[in-house]
């Protein structure tokens, strides 16, 4: 990371994301091979998601993941239990990154360090290729989304899904709790009654760095999160608070824990 933080305080959140968000740098910093955050973003989160999906609680036809950058690796555990995966991202640059991976272009993101979690602790190249190809075959729709709209995929129309996976999403796209709650209600219109939402959150973060650009991160406590989900019509079935293992790098992102949760959308929610 460059030593001088770029001045962006005069920019709106949308301008910041549209003009200064670098998905490649974010991936390298937080999830890439050799990342200082991998103890948390990979070693803690991947086993949690594998356990959730393999439990049999969440199965169905369609899963939708909403994310900002390239976080496709979090959908690998779901690919064996859903017939179709829809991916939503926020900007054209991230859309292009995803399309490059789907086409298996040579300069796409290297996710080989994820393989041991999906291949019984092994780095078996053939099994890893099969895992990637399975996900590619199921990920047939990739859209940009806008959390301020009741149809977040507008102008595209996506039927309600069985499971919504939110990975580092709403809290990065909102600046206050009221807007967060409205956004949660909007994205939840994409979930069938009886369906599930899974959330991965960098808990109590106030900012995160991408290169030398500082981005705001909405900070809230567990009580607020539980109420927001309940008010939106969800029944929380599991909420895990995972302590931060990465003890350095607080100047890059200041979260204290990670949260992984899943909640069922009740009838009428």
Order of alpha helices (4+ residues) and beta strands (2+ residues): alpha-alpha-alpha-alpha-beta-beta-alpha-alpha-alpha-beta-beta-alpha-alpha-beta-beta-beta-alpha-beta-beta
